[in-house]
Amino acid sequence: MERTLAGRDRANRMFDAYGALLTAQQQHLLRRYYQDDLSLGEIAADLRVTRQAVHDGLRRALVAMERLEGALGLAARQDHYSTPAPRSTPKTREQRVELRGRVWAFQSVSGVFAHRRFDAGTHLLIDAIEVRRDDRILDLGCGYGAVGLVAAALATRGRVWLVDLNRRAAWMAHVNAAAHGLTNVCVLVGDGAAPFRDGSVDLVVTNPPIRAGRRVVTEFIEGAWRVLRPGGRFYMVVRTAQGALTLARLVAGRFGEARQVRAAEGYRVYEARRKHDAKAKVIVGV
């Protein structure tokens, strides 16, 4: 089964378009393989079936989606938000939302995450994060900038870097920063925390691209741990139905602890702090 970035992106686009037309078993297999990034063997062990049965089930699901795509072409018309260069015609809209006691007017654009309406998980993350006035902050997968820009408004003596692989998202984050008069912001086009030095920031926040697969989210977690100074904070929001507890264990495995600090509307926000030595554990209570 192809699981390159291009193959994963195509499968996820088709799943967005046609997933509801598949059987429950096919939907489960596609989520576990392309979104949770499990191997055929891991899925087989979880379902107590053979590896060949998982392979055949995935193949049938992909064939069914390819047939639908050949007839309808819906996936080809869509841009996945983790696409570096969206091909769709940019269509902007304004989203007004109250965040941390202030009304914000964000410009969003097609081809970028949550461009039609403000994401509930993003709102929960913004409400949960602890921001200090002199924090150096990194927003991984910034989209059109909501989380990082609210953080920049709170870190009045600090500095915020917003990073996204999607060039259209990065441009819109730049536009929104300028529109709100935020001068302590730098927007970068990039893939995660790679450009940043070890121990160079105080706070990392992310609403990660879950549908890009577990490997990508794991790289976000590893990158966050590396660039945080000792005592630095990491916040991540995940939809419960998209494997929140599994990802919390990954955070705990790297940081030593993952503490759930908010839960609402099907989302969970986890906080972790950079430590040198701690026994991994997950604390699920708020």
Order of alpha helices (4+ residues) and beta strands (2+ residues): alpha-alpha-alpha-alpha-beta-beta-alpha-beta-alpha-beta-alpha-beta-beta-alpha-beta-alpha-beta-beta-beta
